[in-house]
């Protein structure tokens, strides 16, 4: 359950940064951490759909930062 809390806290942090007009680099750094935390949550839950979603998030981040 700690993994879920970390993901939710990260999403709130990203929303706060976005509302505050944070630079793209700051948002991308937070998204990278979100991808890592989402993957940890998916692994903890051993949910194939969640694992796939975490992979897509990580792939999207890789594309954006390439």
Sine and cosine of phi, psi and omega as CSV:
sin_phi,cos_phi,sin_psi,cos_psi,sin_omega,cos_omega
0.00,0.00,-0.41,0.91,0.03,-1.00
-0.89,0.46,-0.56,0.83,0.02,-1.00
-0.89,0.45,-0.66,0.75,0.01,-1.00
-0.90,0.44,-0.67,0.74,0.03,-1.00
-0.88,0.47,-0.65,0.76,0.01,-1.00
-0.89,0.45,-0.67,0.74,0.00,-1.00
-0.90,0.43,-0.72,0.69,-0.01,-1.00
-0.90,0.44,-0.65,0.76,0.04,-1.00
-0.90,0.44,-0.64,0.77,0.01,-1.00
-0.91,0.43,-0.66,0.75,0.02,-1.00
-0.88,0.47,-0.68,0.74,0.04,-1.00
-0.88,0.47,-0.67,0.74,0.01,-1.00
-0.89,0.46,-0.67,0.74,0.02,-1.00
-0.89,0.45,-0.70,0.72,0.02,-1.00
-0.88,0.48,-0.65,0.76,0.03,-1.00
-0.90,0.43,-0.70,0.72,0.04,-1.00
-0.88,0.48,-0.69,0.73,-0.02,-1.00
-0.89,0.45,-0.72,0.69,0.03,-1.00
-0.88,0.47,-0.53,0.85,-0.01,-1.00
-0.99,0.11,0.02,1.00,0.03,-1.00
0.96,0.28,0.53,0.85,0.00,-1.00
-0.88,0.48,0.49,-0.87,0.03,-1.00
-0.92,0.40,0.41,-0.91,-0.03,-1.00
-0.83,0.56,-0.61,0.79,-0.02,-1.00
-0.87,0.50,-0.64,0.77,0.01,-1.00
-0.92,0.39,-0.67,0.74,0.02,-1.00
-0.91,0.41,-0.65,0.76,0.01,-1.00
-0.90,0.43,-0.62,0.79,0.05,-1.00
-0.89,0.46,-0.66,0.75,0.03,-1.00
-0.92,0.39,-0.62,0.78,0.03,-1.00
-0.90,0.43,-0.58,0.81,0.05,-1.00
-0.89,0.46,-0.68,0.73,0.04,-1.00
-0.92,0.38,-0.60,0.80,0.05,-1.00
-0.87,0.49,-0.68,0.73,0.02,-1.00
-0.88,0.48,-0.69,0.73,0.01,-1.00
-0.90,0.45,-0.71,0.70,-0.02,-1.00
-0.93,0.37,-0.60,0.80,0.04,-1.00
-0.90,0.43,-0.63,0.78,0.04,-1.00
-0.90,0.44,-0.66,0.75,0.03,-1.00
-0.89,0.45,-0.65,0.76,0.02,-1.00
-0.90,0.43,-0.71,0.70,0.00,-1.00
-0.87,0.49,-0.66,0.75,0.03,-1.00
-0.90,0.43,-0.68,0.73,-0.01,-1.00
-0.89,0.46,-0.61,0.79,0.00,-1.00
-0.99,0.13,-0.28,0.96,-0.05,-1.00
0.79,0.61,0.72,0.69,-0.04,-1.00
-0.96,-0.29,0.91,-0.41,-0.04,-1.00
-0.85,0.53,-0.64,0.77,0.01,-1.00
-0.92,0.38,-0.64,0.77,0.03,-1.00
-0.92,0.39,-0.63,0.78,0.05,-1.00
-0.89,0.46,-0.67,0.74,0.01,-1.00
-0.90,0.43,-0.67,0.75,0.02,-1.00
-0.90,0.44,-0.65,0.76,0.03,-1.00
-0.90,0.43,-0.62,0.79,0.05,-1.00
-0.90,0.44,-0.68,0.74,0.01,-1.00
-0.89,0.45,-0.68,0.74,0.03,-1.00
-0.87,0.49,-0.71,0.71,0.02,-1.00
-0.90,0.43,-0.65,0.76,0.02,-1.00
-0.91,0.42,-0.65,0.76,0.02,-1.00
-0.89,0.45,-0.66,0.75,0.03,-1.00
-0.89,0.46,-0.67,0.74,0.00,-1.00
-0.88,0.47,-0.62,0.78,0.02,-1.00
-0.92,0.39,-0.69,0.72,-0.05,-1.00
-0.92,0.39,-0.57,0.82,-0.07,-1.00
-1.00,-0.05,-0.01,1.00,-0.02,-1.00
-0.96,0.28,0.00,0.00,0.00,0.00
